[in-house]
Amino acid sequence: MIPDDQFVKRVPLTKEEIRAISLYKLSLSKDDIVADIGSGAGGMSVEIALRAKKVYSIDLNREAIENLKENLKKFNIKNCEIIHGKAEEAIKNLEFNKAFIGGTKNIEEIIKILAEKEVSHIVANTIVLENTLKIVKLLESYNYKLDIVLANISKAKKISPGYIFFSHNPIYIITALL
């Protein structure tokens, strides 16, 4: 795992402990081709690229794409194709066997396309409970088997007499298998 402080971060970055759990849930092999939907700063894209054959990093936000490019260059990642645009349009024409959803706006259409393409392994990270429930219901409607984890991470910081823990946002990690 690459520590968070090694990444260039101008847009959201999946925290390293959440990346570790999400990568475990993706069960990556060197033959996997992965779509990273809503790639942001590229934390997951970089980590996936180090473990898989190829990753498609998709984001609509121009600043996120620029941040992603910096991180790919910094870590010398060559097996990542960047796609600036709407995920639902991009994934229609791509061939991949796994998907990671880090953030997106049109989740109904994206999950429909993933199900139609019979993507057998999806991991989605969410913060908002309503989005989590929406994704769970959508995946169930396409007969995915689900595993849902709520990760609450706190990190210690040294203060005068000892250590105090500061909490990160809880993250729902949804794994969907066909």
MARBA-3410 file (N, C-alpha, C, O; in Angstrom, 1 decimal):
178
0.8,-1.2,0.0,0.0,0.0,0.0,0.9,1.2,0.0,1.9,1.3,0.7 ~ 0.4,2.2,-0.8,1.2,3.5,-0.8,0.5,4.4,0.2,-0.7,4.6,0.2 ~ 1.3,5.0,1.1,0.8,5.9,2.1,0.1,7.1,1.5,0.6,7.6,0.4 ~ -0.9,7.6,2.1,-1.7,8.8,1.6,-0.8,10.0,1.3,-1.0,10.7,0.3 ~ 0.2,10.2,2.1,1.0,11.4,2.0,2.0,11.4,0.8,2.6,12.4,0.5
2.0,10.2,0.1,2.9,10.2,-1.1,2.1,10.6,-2.4,2.7,10.8,-3.4 ~ 0.8,10.7,-2.2,0.0,11.1,-3.4,-0.1,12.6,-3.5,-0.1,13.3,-2.5 ~ -0.3,13.1,-4.7,-0.6,14.5,-4.9,-2.2,14.5,-4.8,-2.9,13.7,-5.4 ~ -2.7,15.4,-3.9,-4.1,15.4,-3.6,-4.7,16.8,-3.7,-4.5,17.7,-2.8 ~ -5.4,17.1,-4.8,-6.1,18.3,-4.9,-7.6,18.0,-5.0,-8.4,19.0,-4.9
-8.0,16.8,-5.2,-9.3,16.3,-5.2,-9.4,15.1,-4.3,-8.4,14.6,-3.9 ~ -10.6,14.6,-4.0,-10.7,13.5,-3.1,-9.8,12.3,-3.4,-9.7,11.9,-4.6 ~ -9.3,11.7,-2.4,-8.4,10.5,-2.5,-9.0,9.5,-1.6,-9.2,9.8,-0.4 ~ -9.2,8.3,-2.0,-9.6,7.2,-1.1,-8.5,6.9,-0.1,-7.3,6.7,-0.5 ~ -8.8,7.0,1.2,-7.8,6.8,2.2,-7.2,5.4,2.1,-7.8,4.5,1.7
-5.9,5.4,2.6,-5.1,4.1,2.4,-5.7,2.9,3.1,-5.7,1.8,2.5 ~ -6.3,3.0,4.2,-7.0,1.9,4.9,-8.2,1.4,4.1,-8.5,0.2,4.0 ~ -8.9,2.4,3.5,-10.1,2.0,2.7,-9.6,1.4,1.4,-10.3,0.5,0.9 ~ -8.5,1.9,0.8,-8.0,1.3,-0.4,-7.6,-0.1,-0.1,-7.8,-1.0,-0.9 ~ -7.0,-0.4,1.1,-6.6,-1.7,1.4,-7.7,-2.7,1.4,-7.7,-3.8,0.9
-8.8,-2.3,2.1,-10.0,-3.2,2.2,-10.6,-3.3,0.8,-11.0,-4.4,0.4 ~ -10.7,-2.2,0.1,-11.4,-2.3,-1.3,-10.6,-3.2,-2.2,-11.1,-3.9,-3.0 ~ -9.2,-3.1,-2.2,-8.4,-3.9,-3.0,-8.6,-5.4,-2.7,-8.6,-6.2,-3.5 ~ -8.6,-5.7,-1.4,-8.8,-7.0,-0.9,-10.2,-7.5,-1.5,-10.3,-8.7,-2.0 ~ -11.2,-6.7,-1.4,-12.5,-7.1,-1.9,-12.6,-7.3,-3.4,-13.4,-8.1,-3.9
-11.7,-6.5,-4.1,-11.6,-6.7,-5.6,-11.0,-8.0,-6.0,-11.2,-8.5,-7.1 ~ -10.2,-8.6,-5.1,-9.5,-9.9,-5.4,-8.8,-9.9,-6.7,-9.0,-10.7,-7.6 ~ -7.9,-8.9,-6.9,-7.2,-8.7,-8.2,-6.2,-9.8,-8.5,-5.5,-10.3,-7.6 ~ -6.1,-10.0,-9.8,-5.0,-10.9,-10.3,-4.3,-10.1,-11.5,-4.8,-9.1,-11.9 ~ -3.2,-10.6,-11.9,-2.4,-9.9,-13.0,-3.2,-10.0,-14.3,-2.8,-9.3,-15.3
-4.2,-10.8,-14.4,-5.0,-10.9,-15.7,-6.2,-10.0,-15.7,-6.9,-9.8,-16.7 ~ -6.5,-9.3,-14.6,-7.7,-8.5,-14.5,-7.6,-7.2,-15.2,-6.6,-6.6,-15.3 ~ -8.7,-6.8,-15.8,-8.9,-5.5,-16.5,-10.0,-4.8,-15.7,-11.1,-5.4,-15.6 ~ -9.7,-3.6,-15.1,-10.7,-3.0,-14.2,-11.1,-1.6,-14.7,-10.2,-0.9,-15.2 ~ -12.3,-1.3,-14.5,-12.8,0.1,-14.7,-12.9,0.7,-13.4,-13.6,0.3,-12.5
-12.2,1.8,-13.2,-12.3,2.7,-12.0,-13.2,3.8,-12.3,-12.8,4.8,-13.0 ~ -14.4,3.7,-11.8,-15.4,4.7,-12.2,-15.5,5.8,-11.1,-15.8,5.5,-9.9 ~ -15.2,7.0,-11.5,-15.1,8.1,-10.5,-13.7,8.1,-9.9,-13.7,8.0,-8.6 ~ -12.7,8.1,-10.7,-11.3,7.8,-10.2,-10.7,8.9,-9.3,-9.8,8.7,-8.5 ~ -11.3,10.1,-9.3,-10.8,11.2,-8.4,-9.3,11.4,-8.6,-8.8,11.4,-9.8
-8.5,11.5,-7.5,-7.1,11.8,-7.6,-6.3,10.6,-8.0,-5.1,10.7,-8.4 ~ -6.9,9.4,-8.1,-6.3,8.2,-8.6,-5.7,7.3,-7.6,-4.9,6.4,-8.0 ~ -6.0,7.4,-6.4,-5.5,6.4,-5.4,-5.8,5.0,-5.7,-4.9,4.1,-5.7 ~ -7.0,4.7,-6.0,-7.4,3.3,-6.4,-6.8,3.0,-7.7,-6.4,1.8,-7.9 ~ -6.8,3.9,-8.7,-6.3,3.5,-10.0,-4.8,3.1,-9.9,-4.4,2.2,-10.6
-4.1,3.9,-9.2,-2.6,3.5,-9.0,-2.5,2.2,-8.4,-1.7,1.3,-8.8 ~ -3.2,2.0,-7.3,-3.1,0.7,-6.5,-3.6,-0.5,-7.4,-3.0,-1.6,-7.4 ~ -4.6,-0.3,-8.2,-5.1,-1.3,-9.1,-4.1,-1.6,-10.2,-3.8,-2.8,-10.5 ~ -3.6,-0.6,-10.7,-2.6,-0.7,-11.8,-1.4,-1.5,-11.4,-0.8,-2.3,-12.2 ~ -1.0,-1.4,-10.1,0.2,-2.2,-9.6,-0.1,-3.6,-9.5,0.8,-4.4,-9.3
-1.4,-4.0,-9.5,-1.8,-5.4,-9.3,-2.5,-6.1,-10.4,-2.7,-7.3,-10.4 ~ -3.0,-5.3,-11.4,-3.8,-5.9,-12.5,-3.1,-5.6,-13.9,-2.1,-4.9,-14.0 ~ -3.7,-6.2,-14.9,-3.2,-6.1,-16.2,-3.4,-4.6,-16.8,-2.5,-4.1,-17.4 ~ -4.6,-4.1,-16.5,-5.0,-2.8,-17.0,-6.1,-2.2,-16.2,-6.9,-2.9,-15.6 ~ -6.1,-0.8,-16.1,-7.1,-0.1,-15.5,-7.6,1.1,-16.4,-6.8,1.8,-16.9
-8.9,1.2,-16.5,-9.5,2.4,-17.2,-9.9,3.3,-16.0,-10.8,3.0,-15.2 ~ -9.3,4.5,-16.0,-9.7,5.5,-15.0,-10.6,6.5,-15.6,-10.2,7.2,-16.5 ~ -11.8,6.6,-15.1,-12.9,7.4,-15.7,-13.3,8.5,-14.7,-13.7,8.2,-13.5 ~ -13.3,9.7,-15.1,-13.8,10.8,-14.3,-14.3,11.9,-15.2,-13.7,12.2,-16.3 ~ -15.3,12.6,-14.7,-15.9,13.7,-15.5,-15.2,15.1,-15.1,-15.3,16.0,-15.9
-14.6,15.1,-13.9,-14.0,16.3,-13.4,-12.7,16.6,-14.0,-11.8,15.7,-13.8 ~ -12.5,17.7,-14.7,-11.2,18.0,-15.3,-10.0,18.1,-14.3,-9.0,17.6,-14.5 ~ -10.3,18.7,-13.1,-9.3,18.8,-12.1,-8.9,17.4,-11.6,-7.7,17.2,-11.3 ~ -9.8,16.5,-11.5,-9.5,15.1,-11.0,-8.6,14.4,-12.1,-7.7,13.7,-11.7 ~ -8.9,14.6,-13.3,-8.1,14.0,-14.4,-6.7,14.6,-14.3,-5.7,13.8,-14.5
-6.5,15.8,-14.2,-5.2,16.4,-14.1,-4.4,15.9,-12.8,-3.2,15.6,-12.9 ~ -5.1,15.8,-11.7,-4.5,15.2,-10.5,-4.2,13.7,-10.7,-3.1,13.3,-10.3 ~ -5.0,13.0,-11.3,-4.8,11.6,-11.7,-3.5,11.5,-12.5,-2.7,10.6,-12.3 ~ -3.4,12.3,-13.6,-2.2,12.2,-14.4,-0.9,12.4,-13.6,0.1,11.8,-13.9 ~ -1.0,13.4,-12.7,0.2,13.6,-11.9,0.6,12.4,-11.1,1.8,12.0,-11.0
-0.4,11.7,-10.5,-0.1,10.5,-9.7,0.3,9.3,-10.5,1.2,8.6,-10.1 ~ -0.2,9.2,-11.7,0.2,8.1,-12.6,1.7,8.3,-13.0,2.5,7.4,-13.0 ~ 2.0,9.6,-13.3,3.4,9.9,-13.6,4.3,9.7,-12.4,5.4,9.1,-12.5 ~ 3.9,10.1,-11.2,4.7,10.0,-10.0,5.1,8.6,-9.7,6.2,8.2,-9.3 ~ 4.1,7.7,-9.9,4.3,6.2,-9.6,4.7,5.4,-10.8,4.7,4.2,-10.8
4.9,6.1,-12.0,5.4,5.4,-13.2,4.4,4.3,-13.6,4.8,3.2,-14.0 ~ 3.1,4.7,-13.6,2.1,3.7,-14.0,1.9,3.8,-15.5,1.6,4.9,-16.1 ~ 2.0,2.7,-16.2,1.9,2.7,-17.7,0.7,1.9,-18.2,0.3,2.0,-19.4 ~ 0.0,1.2,-17.3,-1.1,0.3,-17.7,-2.4,0.9,-17.3,-3.4,0.2,-17.0 ~ -2.5,2.2,-17.4,-3.8,2.9,-17.0,-4.2,3.8,-18.2,-3.4,4.6,-18.7
-5.4,3.7,-18.7,-5.9,4.5,-19.7,-6.9,5.5,-19.0,-7.9,5.1,-18.4 ~ -6.7,6.8,-19.2,-7.5,7.8,-18.7,-8.7,8.2,-19.6,-8.4,8.4,-20.8 ~ -9.9,8.2,-19.1,-11.0,8.6,-19.9,-11.7,9.8,-19.2,-12.3,9.6,-18.1 ~ -11.7,10.9,-19.8,-12.4,12.1,-19.3,-13.8,12.1,-19.9,-13.9,12.4,-21.1 ~ -14.8,11.9,-19.1,-16.1,11.9,-19.6,-17.1,11.2,-18.7,-16.7,10.8,-17.6
-18.3,11.1,-19.2,-19.4,10.4,-18.4,-19.1,8.9,-18.4,-18.9,8.3,-19.4 ~ -19.1,8.3,-17.2,-18.8,6.9,-17.0,-19.8,6.0,-17.8,-19.4,5.0,-18.4 ~ -21.1,6.4,-17.8,-22.0,5.5,-18.5,-21.8,5.5,-20.0,-22.1,4.5,-20.6 ~ -21.2,6.5,-20.5,-20.9,6.5,-22.0,-19.6,5.7,-22.2,-19.5,4.9,-23.1 ~ -18.6,5.9,-21.3,-17.3,5.3,-21.5,-17.4,3.8,-21.3,-16.8,3.1,-22.1
-18.1,3.3,-20.3,-18.0,1.8,-20.0,-18.8,1.0,-21.1,-18.5,-0.2,-21.2 ~ -19.6,1.6,-21.8,-20.4,0.9,-22.8,-19.4,0.3,-23.9,-19.7,-0.8,-24.4 ~ -18.3,0.9,-24.2,-17.4,0.5,-25.2,-16.1,-0.1,-24.7,-15.2,-0.4,-25.5 ~ -16.0,-0.4,-23.5,-14.8,-1.0,-22.9,-15.0,-2.4,-22.5,-16.1,-2.9,-22.2 ~ -13.9,-3.2,-22.6,-13.9,-4.6,-22.2,-13.2,-4.7,-20.9,-12.0,-4.3,-20.8
-13.8,-5.1,-19.8,-13.2,-5.3,-18.5,-14.0,-6.3,-17.7,-15.1,-6.6,-18.0 ~ -13.3,-6.9,-16.7,-14.0,-8.0,-16.0,-14.3,-7.6,-14.5,-15.0,-8.3,-13.9 ~ -13.8,-6.5,-14.1,-14.1,-6.0,-12.7,-14.3,-4.5,-12.7,-13.7,-3.8,-13.6 ~ -15.0,-4.0,-11.8,-15.3,-2.6,-11.7,-15.2,-2.1,-10.3,-15.6,-2.8,-9.3 ~ -14.6,-0.9,-10.1,-14.6,-0.2,-8.8,-15.3,1.1,-9.0,-15.0,1.9,-9.9
-16.3,1.4,-8.1,-17.0,2.6,-8.2,-16.7,3.4,-7.0,-17.0,3.1,-5.8 ~ -16.0,4.6,-7.2,-15.6,5.4,-6.2,-16.4,6.6,-6.0,-16.5,7.2,-4.9 ~ -17.1,7.0,-7.1,-18.0,8.2,-7.1,-18.5,8.4,-8.4,-17.8,8.4,-9.4 ~ -19.8,8.7,-8.5,-20.5,8.9,-9.8,-21.8,9.5,-9.6,-22.4,9.4,-8.5 ~ -22.4,10.1,-10.6,-23.7,10.7,-10.5,-24.8,9.8,-11.0,-25.9,9.8,-10.4
-24.6,9.1,-12.1,-25.7,8.4,-12.7,-25.6,6.9,-12.4,-25.4,6.1,-13.3 ~ -25.7,6.6,-11.1,-25.4,5.2,-10.7,-26.4,4.2,-11.2,-26.1,3.0,-11.5 ~ -27.7,4.6,-11.5,-28.7,3.6,-12.0,-28.2,3.1,-13.4,-28.3,1.9,-13.6 ~ -27.8,4.1,-14.3,-27.4,3.7,-15.6,-26.1,2.9,-15.6,-25.9,2.0,-16.4 ~ -25.2,3.3,-14.7,-23.9,2.6,-14.6,-24.1,1.2,-14.2,-23.5,0.3,-14.8
-24.9,0.9,-13.2,-25.1,-0.4,-12.7,-25.8,-1.3,-13.7,-25.6,-2.4,-13.9 ~ -26.8,-0.6,-14.4,-27.5,-1.3,-15.5,-26.5,-1.8,-16.6,-26.6,-2.9,-17.0 ~ -25.6,-0.9,-17.0,-24.6,-1.3,-18.0,-23.7,-2.4,-17.5,-23.4,-3.3,-18.2 ~ -23.2,-2.3,-16.3,-22.4,-3.3,-15.7,-23.1,-4.6,-15.7,-22.5,-5.7,-16.0 ~ -24.3,-4.7,-15.3,-25.1,-5.9,-15.2,-25.3,-6.5,-16.7,-25.1,-7.7,-16.9
-25.6,-5.6,-17.6,-25.8,-6.0,-19.0,-24.5,-6.6,-19.6,-24.5,-7.6,-20.4 ~ -23.4,-6.1,-19.2,-22.1,-6.6,-19.6,-21.6,-7.8,-18.8,-20.6,-8.4,-19.1 ~ -22.4,-8.2,-17.9,-22.2,-9.3,-17.0,-20.8,-9.2,-16.3,-20.0,-10.1,-16.2 ~ -20.5,-7.9,-15.8,-19.3,-7.7,-15.0,-19.5,-8.5,-13.7,-20.4,-8.1,-12.9 ~ -18.7,-9.5,-13.4,-19.0,-10.4,-12.3,-18.5,-9.9,-11.0,-18.8,-10.6,-10.0
-17.7,-8.9,-10.9,-17.1,-8.5,-9.7,-17.1,-6.9,-9.6,-16.4,-6.3,-10.4 ~ -17.9,-6.4,-8.7,-18.0,-4.9,-8.5,-17.7,-4.6,-7.1,-18.2,-5.3,-6.2 ~ -16.9,-3.6,-6.8,-16.8,-3.0,-5.5,-17.1,-1.5,-5.6,-16.6,-0.8,-6.4 ~ -18.0,-1.1,-4.7,-18.4,0.3,-4.6,-18.2,0.9,-3.2,-18.5,0.2,-2.2 ~ -17.6,2.1,-3.2,-17.4,2.8,-1.9,-18.4,3.9,-1.9,-18.5,4.7,-2.8
-19.1,4.1,-0.8,-20.0,5.2,-0.6,-19.9,5.8,0.8,-19.4,5.1,1.7 ~ -20.3,7.0,0.9,-20.3,7.7,2.2,-21.7,8.0,2.6,-22.0,7.9,3.8 ~ -22.5,8.4,1.7,-23.9,8.8,2.0,-24.8,7.5,2.1,-24.8,6.7,1.2 ~ -25.5,7.4,3.2,-26.3,6.2,3.5,-27.4,6.0,2.4,-27.6,4.9,1.9 ~ -28.0,7.1,1.9,-29.0,6.9,0.9,-28.4,6.4,-0.4,-29.1,5.6,-1.1
-27.2,6.8,-0.8,-26.6,6.2,-2.0,-26.2,4.8,-1.8,-26.4,4.0,-2.7 ~ -25.8,4.4,-0.6,-25.5,3.0,-0.2,-26.8,2.2,-0.5,-26.7,1.1,-1.1 ~ -27.9,2.6,0.1,-29.2,1.9,0.0,-29.6,1.7,-1.5,-30.0,0.7,-1.9 ~ -29.4,2.8,-2.3,-29.8,2.8,-3.7,-28.9,1.8,-4.4,-29.4,1.0,-5.2 ~ -27.6,1.8,-4.2,-26.7,0.9,-4.9,-27.0,-0.6,-4.5,-27.1,-1.5,-5.4
-27.3,-0.8,-3.2,-27.6,-2.2,-2.8,-28.9,-2.7,-3.5,-28.9,-3.8,-4.0 ~ -29.9,-1.8,-3.5,-31.2,-2.3,-4.2,-31.0,-2.5,-5.7,-31.5,-3.5,-6.2 ~ -30.2,-1.6,-6.3,-29.9,-1.8,-7.7,-29.2,-3.1,-8.0,-29.6,-3.9,-8.9 ~ -28.1,-3.4,-7.2,-27.3,-4.6,-7.4,-28.2,-5.8,-7.2,-28.1,-6.8,-7.9 ~ -29.0,-5.8,-6.1,-29.9,-6.9,-5.8,-30.9,-7.2,-7.0,-31.2,-8.3,-7.3
-31.4,-6.1,-7.6,-32.3,-6.2,-8.7,-31.7,-6.9,-9.9,-32.4,-7.5,-10.7 ~ -30.4,-6.9,-10.0,-29.7,-7.6,-11.1,-29.0,-8.9,-10.6,-28.2,-9.5,-11.2 ~ -29.5,-9.4,-9.5,-29.1,-10.7,-8.9,-27.7,-10.9,-8.5,-27.1,-12.0,-8.5 ~ -27.1,-9.7,-8.1,-25.7,-9.8,-7.5,-25.8,-10.3,-6.1,-26.8,-9.9,-5.4 ~ -24.9,-11.1,-5.7,-24.7,-11.5,-4.3,-23.9,-10.4,-3.6,-22.8,-10.0,-4.1
-24.3,-9.9,-2.4,-23.6,-8.8,-1.8,-22.9,-9.1,-0.5,-23.4,-9.9,0.2 ~ -21.9,-8.4,-0.3,-21.2,-8.3,1.0,-21.0,-6.9,1.2,-20.4,-6.1,0.4 ~ -21.5,-6.4,2.4,-21.4,-5.0,2.7,-20.6,-4.8,4.0,-20.9,-5.4,5.0 ~ -19.6,-3.9,4.0,-18.8,-3.6,5.1,-18.9,-2.1,5.4,-18.9,-1.3,4.5 ~ -19.0,-1.8,6.7,-19.0,-0.4,7.1,-17.6,-0.2,7.8,-17.4,-0.8,8.9
-16.7,0.6,7.2,-15.4,0.8,7.8,-15.3,2.1,8.5,-15.6,3.2,7.9 ~ -15.0,2.1,9.8,-14.8,3.3,10.6,-13.4,3.3,11.0,-12.9,2.5,11.8 ~ -12.6,4.2,10.4,-11.2,4.3,10.6,-10.9,5.6,11.5,-11.4,6.7,11.2 ~ -10.1,5.4,12.5,-9.6,6.6,13.3,-8.1,6.5,13.3,-7.5,5.4,13.4 ~ -7.5,7.6,13.2,-6.0,7.7,13.2,-5.5,8.5,14.4,-6.1,9.5,14.8
-4.5,8.0,15.1,-4.0,8.6,16.3,-3.1,9.8,15.9,-2.4,9.8,14.9 ~ -3.1,10.8,16.8,-2.3,12.0,16.7,-1.7,12.2,18.1,-2.5,12.2,19.0 ~ -0.4,12.5,18.1,0.2,12.7,19.4,-0.1,14.1,19.9,0.0,15.1,19.2 ~ -0.6,14.2,21.1,-0.8,15.5,21.8,0.0,15.5,23.1,0.7,14.5,23.4 ~ -0.1,16.5,23.8,0.7,16.7,25.0,0.9,15.5,25.9,2.0,15.0,26.0
-0.1,15.0,26.6,0.2,13.8,27.4,0.2,12.5,26.8,0.6,11.5,27.4 ~ -0.3,12.4,25.5,-0.4,11.1,24.9,-0.9,11.2,23.5,-0.5,12.1,22.7 ~ -1.8,10.3,23.1,-2.4,10.2,21.8,-3.9,10.4,21.9,-4.5,10.0,22.8 ~ -4.4,11.0,20.8,-5.9,11.1,20.7,-6.2,10.7,19.3,-5.4,10.8,18.3 ~ -7.4,10.0,19.1,-7.8,9.5,17.8,-8.8,10.5,17.1,-9.7,11.0,17.8
-8.6,10.7,15.8,-9.4,11.5,15.0,-10.1,10.5,14.0,-9.4,9.8,13.3 ~ -11.4,10.6,13.9,-12.2,9.8,13.0,-12.2,10.3,11.6,-12.3,11.5,11.4 ~ -12.1,9.4,10.6,-12.4,9.7,9.2,-13.9,9.4,9.0,-14.5,8.8,9.8 ~ -14.4,9.8,7.9,-15.8,9.5,7.6,-16.0,8.0,7.5,-15.1,7.3,6.9 ~ -17.1,7.4,8.0,-17.3,6.0,7.8,-17.6,5.8,6.3,-18.2,6.6,5.6
-17.1,4.6,5.8,-17.2,4.3,4.4,-17.9,3.0,4.3,-17.5,2.0,4.9 ~ -18.9,2.9,3.4,-19.6,1.6,3.1,-18.8,1.0,1.9,-18.6,1.7,0.9 ~ -18.4,-0.2,2.1,-17.8,-0.9,1.0,-18.7,-2.1,0.6,-18.8,-3.0,1.3 ~ -19.2,-2.0,-0.6,-20.2,-2.9,-1.2,-19.5,-3.8,-2.2,-18.9,-3.3,-3.2 ~ -19.4,-5.1,-2.0,-18.9,-6.0,-2.9,-20.0,-6.8,-3.5,-20.9,-7.4,-2.8
-20.1,-6.8,-4.9,-21.2,-7.5,-5.6,-20.6,-8.5,-6.5,-19.7,-8.2,-7.3 ~ -21.1,-9.8,-6.4,-20.6,-10.9,-7.3,-21.8,-11.5,-8.0,-22.8,-11.7,-7.4 ~ -21.6,-11.8,-9.3,-22.6,-12.6,-10.0,-22.4,-14.1,-9.8,-23.2,-14.9,-10.3
END
